[in-house]
Amino acid sequence: MANGPISRADIAKRTGLSKQTISEVVRDLEQDGWLKPTGRTDGRPGRTAITYELDAAAGLAVSIDLGGTKIAAAICDLLGNIVAELKVPTDRRGGIHLVEQFCRTISDLNALAGTSSDSLRLIVLGTPGVLDPATGHIHAAPNIPGVEAINLRQLLSETLDIPVIIENDVNLAAEGERWRGHGIDVDNFAFVALGTGTGMGIIANGALLRGARGAAGEISYLPIGGDPFDPGGFNLGTFETAVGSMAMTRRYVGFGGRQGATVADLFNAFECGELSAVAAIEETARLTALAIAAIGATLDPELVIMGGSIGARPELVEAIRRYLPRCTPDPPRIEISHFGNRAALIGGMGIAVDHMHDDLFGVDLGEP
């Protein structure tokens, strides 16, 4: 039904269930507001039949991407259509203040969409850091103060009385690419995010790879770009310390760039051909190519998708492609994220749609 109008007879053929069972199910779903009649079949011999489709507005969910500097949020319907979307600066106080900010943000989304919280069935929240898949507890998230000290999932769910799913933001980005991006037809790929921090989401044999403690893909801790035995790198990780946004601007200044420059200033200087900016981006690309070579040796992905505010920059990706053949004999294909910095937000919507469909259709429709 998600693919267009369909008759009860066609549903019976596709499911293998009896016409009587399907008629009862369709009647119940129509009465509950999940389905709506859209017309009648045509172009076939015999009597025409009523066709039905999902009422997209019957199921609404919120996807939230929590970042160190901004929060992106959207309401989507049962078919994954965006109903309302906005961005706000992240409350720098973190902790419990984030719950309050999420509630305000959802209220603002409802105002934009003309909906109410009563119509929301699910919230999917993407966060930085390592997520315990059993408890939902977040740790190793240095860019979000106070988030490790609270049960964010429980607090948000209890405050709004809505089920909440929490997932690592880069895992969500990988799910977004698998849902509607470069990974639709790829069973083995990695999503590498470079920005304020670093991270990786892994799709292995068609499924998200989490690892024993939910930390699969935490490439911040790869022993690349510095001394991995230096405990000073244990907080952010050796690789993130070498390629994150702070490292890039520090490298730029060290090569002779302007003091106090931002990453945006660095890329502007690169476009102008400033040698210090070129050197900073080239070194960042070289280190990232080493990381991708290590990823290739351990995971053997067909594709690596680059995302994040820095990782999706074409200038950096072009340089990475040049360095890869120098450090690995069989480099994977490199693509820039189909969704840019919205990949985690899109992934959250994909997860929400799947769960709403499971709630709707994931029942035993056996013969009466």
C-alpha positions as CSV (number, residue, x, y, z in Angstrom):
1,M,0.0,0.0,0.0
2,A,3.0,2.3,0.5
3,N,3.5,2.0,-3.3
4,G,0.1,3.2,-4.3
5,P,-3.6,2.2,-4.4
6,I,-4.4,-1.5,-4.2
7,S,-7.6,-3.5,-4.1
8,R,-8.5,-6.1,-1.5
9,A,-8.2,-8.9,-4.1
10,D,-4.6,-7.8,-4.9
11,I,-3.7,-7.7,-1.2
12,A,-5.0,-11.3,-0.9
13,K,-2.9,-12.4,-3.8
14,R,0.3,-10.8,-2.5
15,T,-0.1,-12.0,1.1
16,G,-1.6,-15.4,0.4
17,L,-4.4,-14.8,2.9
18,S,-8.0,-15.4,2.1
19,K,-10.2,-12.7,0.7
20,Q,-12.4,-12.9,3.8
21,T,-9.5,-12.3,6.1
22,I,-8.2,-9.4,4.0
23,S,-11.7,-7.9,3.9
24,E,-11.9,-7.9,7.7
25,V,-8.4,-6.5,8.1
26,V,-9.0,-3.7,5.6
27,R,-12.3,-2.9,7.2
28,D,-10.7,-2.6,10.7
29,L,-7.8,-0.5,9.3
30,E,-10.2,1.8,7.5
31,Q,-12.3,2.3,10.6
32,D,-9.2,3.0,12.6
33,G,-8.2,5.7,10.1
34,W,-5.1,3.9,8.7
35,L,-6.5,3.3,5.2
36,K,-8.7,5.4,2.9
37,P,-10.5,4.5,-0.3
38,T,-9.1,6.2,-3.4
39,G,-11.1,5.0,-6.3
40,R,-11.9,1.8,-8.2
41,T,-9.9,-0.6,-10.4
42,D,-10.2,-0.1,-14.2
43,G,-8.9,-1.7,-17.3
44,R,-9.8,-5.2,-16.1
45,P,-12.6,-7.6,-17.2
46,G,-15.5,-8.0,-14.7
47,R,-16.6,-5.9,-11.9
48,T,-14.5,-3.0,-10.6
49,A,-13.2,-3.1,-7.1
50,I,-12.5,-0.4,-4.5
51,T,-8.9,0.5,-4.2
52,Y,-7.2,1.7,-0.9
53,E,-4.1,3.4,0.1
54,L,-2.4,4.3,3.4
55,D,-3.6,7.6,4.9
56,A,-0.2,9.1,5.3
57,A,-1.4,11.5,8.0
58,A,-2.6,8.6,10.2
59,G,0.9,8.1,11.5
60,L,3.3,11.0,12.4
61,A,6.7,10.8,14.0
62,V,9.5,13.2,14.9
63,S,13.2,12.7,13.9
64,I,15.7,14.8,15.8
65,D,19.4,15.1,15.1
66,L,21.3,16.4,18.2
67,G,24.6,18.0,17.4
68,G,27.1,19.9,19.4
69,T,26.1,23.3,18.0
70,K,22.7,22.7,16.4
71,I,19.6,20.6,16.6
72,A,17.8,19.6,13.4
73,A,14.3,18.2,13.7
74,A,11.4,17.2,11.4
75,I,7.9,15.7,11.5
76,C,7.3,13.0,8.9
77,D,4.2,11.0,8.0
78,L,3.6,7.3,7.5
79,L,5.1,7.4,4.0
80,G,8.2,9.3,5.0
81,N,7.1,12.7,3.7
82,I,8.4,15.7,5.6
83,V,5.5,17.7,7.1
84,A,7.6,20.3,9.0
85,E,11.3,20.9,9.6
86,L,13.5,23.3,11.5
87,K,17.0,23.9,13.0
88,V,17.8,25.6,16.3
89,P,21.1,26.2,18.2
90,T,21.8,23.5,20.8
91,D,21.4,24.6,24.4
92,R,25.0,24.7,25.5
93,R,24.0,23.8,29.1
94,G,23.2,20.3,27.9
95,G,21.9,17.7,30.3
96,I,18.3,18.1,31.4
97,H,18.0,21.3,29.5
98,L,18.1,19.3,26.3
99,V,14.9,17.6,27.3
100,E,13.2,21.0,27.7
101,Q,14.6,22.1,24.4
102,F,13.4,19.0,22.6
103,C,9.9,19.6,24.0
104,R,9.9,23.2,22.8
105,T,11.3,22.2,19.4
106,I,8.5,19.5,19.0
107,S,5.9,22.1,20.0
108,D,7.3,24.5,17.3
109,L,7.2,21.7,14.7
110,N,3.6,21.0,15.6
111,A,2.8,24.7,15.1
112,L,4.5,24.7,11.7
113,A,2.7,21.5,10.6
114,G,-0.7,22.4,12.2
115,T,-0.6,19.1,14.2
116,S,-0.5,18.3,17.9
117,S,1.6,16.0,20.1
118,D,-1.4,13.7,20.4
119,S,-0.9,12.7,16.7
120,L,2.7,11.8,17.2
121,R,3.4,8.1,17.5
122,L,7.2,8.0,17.9
123,I,10.4,10.1,18.4
124,V,13.7,9.0,16.9
125,L,16.6,10.8,18.4
126,G,20.1,10.7,16.9
127,T,23.0,11.7,19.3
128,P,26.8,11.7,19.2
129,G,28.7,9.3,21.3
130,V,28.5,5.6,22.1
131,L,25.0,4.2,22.8
132,D,24.3,1.2,24.9
133,P,21.7,-0.6,22.7
134,A,20.1,-2.3,25.8
135,T,19.7,0.7,28.1
136,G,19.9,3.6,25.7
137,H,22.5,5.2,27.9
138,I,24.9,7.6,26.1
139,H,28.6,7.8,26.9
140,A,31.7,9.1,25.2
141,A,29.9,12.2,24.0
142,P,32.3,15.0,24.9
143,N,30.6,17.6,22.6
144,I,27.3,17.3,24.5
145,P,27.8,18.3,28.2
146,G,25.8,16.5,30.8
147,V,24.2,14.0,28.5
148,E,26.0,11.0,30.0
149,A,24.6,11.8,33.5
150,I,20.9,11.5,32.6
151,N,18.6,8.8,31.1
152,L,17.7,10.9,28.1
153,R,15.4,8.4,26.5
154,Q,13.4,7.8,29.6
155,L,13.1,11.5,30.5
156,L,12.0,12.5,27.0
157,S,9.5,9.6,26.7
158,E,8.0,10.3,30.1
159,T,7.7,14.1,29.6
160,L,5.9,13.8,26.2
161,D,4.3,10.4,26.8
162,I,5.6,9.2,23.4
163,P,7.9,6.2,22.8
164,V,11.5,7.3,22.1
165,I,14.2,5.5,20.1
166,I,17.8,6.8,20.6
167,E,20.5,5.9,18.1
168,N,24.0,7.0,17.3
169,D,23.8,9.9,14.8
170,V,26.2,8.4,12.3
171,N,24.4,5.1,12.5
172,L,21.3,7.0,11.6
173,A,23.1,8.7,8.7
174,A,24.1,5.2,7.4
175,E,20.4,4.1,7.7
176,G,19.3,7.2,5.8
177,E,21.6,6.4,2.9
178,R,20.4,2.8,3.0
179,W,16.8,3.9,3.0
180,R,16.8,6.5,0.2
181,G,20.5,7.4,-0.6
182,H,23.6,5.9,-2.2
183,G,23.2,2.7,-0.1
184,I,19.8,1.5,-1.4
185,D,21.3,-1.3,-3.5
186,V,24.5,-1.8,-1.5
187,D,24.8,-4.5,1.2
188,N,28.2,-3.5,2.5
189,F,29.1,0.1,3.0
190,A,30.4,2.6,5.6
191,F,29.3,6.1,6.3
192,V,32.2,8.2,7.5
193,A,31.3,11.6,9.1
194,L,33.9,14.3,9.6
195,G,33.0,17.6,11.3
196,T,33.2,18.8,14.9
197,G,33.8,15.2,15.7
198,T,34.3,12.0,13.7
199,G,32.3,8.7,13.4
200,M,31.3,5.9,11.2
201,G,28.1,3.9,10.6
202,I,28.5,0.4,9.2
203,I,26.1,-1.6,7.1
204,A,27.4,-5.1,6.8
205,N,25.6,-7.8,4.8
206,G,22.5,-5.5,4.7
207,A,22.3,-4.8,8.5
208,L,23.6,-2.2,10.8
209,L,26.7,-3.4,12.7
210,R,26.8,-2.3,16.3
211,G,29.5,-4.4,17.9
212,A,29.6,-6.0,21.4
213,R,29.1,-2.7,23.3
214,G,27.5,-0.5,20.7
215,A,30.8,1.0,19.7
216,A,31.4,-0.4,16.2
217,G,32.4,2.5,14.0
218,E,33.9,4.7,16.7
219,I,36.8,5.7,14.3
220,S,37.7,8.6,16.6
221,Y,39.9,6.1,18.4
222,L,41.7,4.8,15.4
223,P,45.5,5.0,16.2
224,I,46.1,7.4,13.3
225,G,47.3,11.0,13.2
226,G,49.1,11.0,16.6
227,D,50.5,9.0,19.4
228,P,47.7,6.5,20.5
229,F,49.6,5.9,23.8
230,D,49.2,9.5,24.8
231,P,46.3,9.5,27.3
232,G,45.5,13.0,26.3
233,G,43.9,11.5,23.2
234,F,41.6,9.2,25.2
235,N,38.8,11.8,25.4
236,L,38.3,12.8,21.8
237,G,40.3,10.0,20.3
238,T,43.6,10.0,18.4
239,F,42.1,10.3,14.9
240,E,39.4,12.9,15.8
241,T,42.1,15.0,17.5
242,A,44.0,14.9,14.2
243,V,41.2,15.6,11.7
244,G,38.3,17.2,13.5
245,S,37.3,20.9,12.9
246,M,39.6,22.1,15.7
247,A,42.5,20.2,14.3
248,M,42.0,21.5,10.8
249,T,41.9,25.2,11.9
250,R,44.9,24.6,14.2
251,R,46.8,23.0,11.3
252,Y,45.8,25.9,9.0
253,V,47.2,28.5,11.5
254,G,50.3,26.4,12.0
255,F,51.0,26.5,8.3
256,G,50.7,30.3,8.3
257,G,47.0,30.9,8.1
258,R,45.1,33.7,9.8
259,Q,44.8,33.4,13.6
260,G,41.2,32.8,14.8
261,A,40.1,31.4,11.5
262,T,37.1,29.1,11.3
263,V,36.7,26.0,9.1
264,A,34.6,28.1,6.8
265,D,37.5,30.6,6.6
266,L,39.8,27.7,5.8
267,F,37.8,26.5,2.9
268,N,37.3,30.0,1.6
269,A,41.1,30.4,1.7
270,F,41.5,27.1,-0.2
271,E,39.2,28.4,-2.9
272,C,41.5,31.4,-3.3
273,G,44.5,29.2,-3.6
274,E,46.1,30.1,-0.3
275,L,48.9,27.6,0.3
276,S,48.4,27.3,4.0
277,A,44.8,26.3,3.4
278,V,45.8,23.8,0.6
279,A,48.4,22.2,2.9
280,A,45.9,21.9,5.8
281,I,43.2,20.2,3.6
282,E,45.8,18.0,1.9
283,E,47.1,16.7,5.3
284,T,43.5,16.1,6.6
285,A,42.8,14.2,3.4
286,R,46.0,12.1,3.7
287,L,45.1,11.1,7.3
288,T,41.5,10.3,6.3
289,A,42.7,8.1,3.4
290,L,44.7,6.1,5.9
291,A,41.6,5.6,8.0
292,I,39.6,4.5,5.0
293,A,42.4,2.1,4.1
294,A,42.2,0.6,7.6
295,I,38.4,0.4,7.2
296,G,38.8,-1.4,3.9
297,A,41.2,-3.9,5.3
298,T,38.8,-4.8,8.2
299,L,35.3,-4.5,6.7
300,D,35.9,-4.7,2.9
301,P,33.1,-2.2,2.1
302,E,32.0,-1.8,-1.5
303,L,31.4,1.9,-0.8
304,V,32.4,4.6,1.6
305,I,30.0,7.5,1.9
306,M,31.5,10.8,3.2
307,G,29.3,13.0,5.3
308,G,29.4,15.7,8.0
309,S,30.1,19.4,7.6
310,I,33.7,18.7,6.6
311,G,33.6,15.2,5.2
312,A,31.0,16.1,2.6
313,R,33.2,18.9,1.2
314,P,34.0,18.1,-2.5
315,E,37.5,19.7,-2.1
316,L,38.4,17.2,0.7
317,V,36.8,14.2,-1.0
318,E,38.7,14.9,-4.2
319,A,42.0,14.9,-2.3
320,I,41.0,11.7,-0.4
321,R,40.4,9.9,-3.7
322,R,43.9,10.9,-4.8
323,Y,45.6,9.6,-1.7
324,L,43.7,6.3,-1.4
325,P,45.5,4.4,-4.3
326,R,48.8,5.4,-2.6
327,C,48.0,3.5,0.6
328,T,45.7,0.6,-0.3
329,P,45.8,-1.7,-3.4
330,D,42.0,-1.9,-3.8
331,P,40.4,1.3,-2.6
332,P,36.6,1.3,-2.2
333,R,34.3,3.6,-4.2
334,I,33.9,7.0,-2.5
335,E,30.7,9.1,-2.7
336,I,29.6,12.3,-1.0
337,S,26.4,11.8,1.1
338,H,23.2,12.1,-0.9
339,F,21.7,14.1,1.9
340,G,24.7,16.2,3.2
341,N,24.3,17.2,6.8
342,R,20.7,16.0,6.8
343,A,21.6,12.3,6.5
344,A,21.0,11.5,10.2
345,L,17.7,13.4,10.1
346,I,16.6,11.4,7.1
347,G,17.8,8.1,8.7
348,G,15.7,8.9,11.8
349,M,12.6,9.3,9.6
350,G,13.4,6.0,7.9
351,I,13.6,4.2,11.2
352,A,10.4,5.9,12.3
353,V,8.5,4.9,9.2
354,D,9.7,1.3,9.6
355,H,8.5,1.2,13.2
356,M,5.1,2.7,12.3
357,H,4.7,0.2,9.5
358,D,5.5,-2.6,12.0
359,D,2.9,-1.3,14.4
360,L,0.4,-1.2,11.6
361,F,1.2,-4.4,9.7
362,G,3.5,-6.4,12.0
363,V,0.6,-8.5,13.4
364,D,-0.4,-12.1,13.0
365,L,-2.9,-12.1,10.1
366,G,-3.5,-15.8,10.2
367,E,-6.6,-17.5,9.0
368,P,-9.6,-17.0,11.4
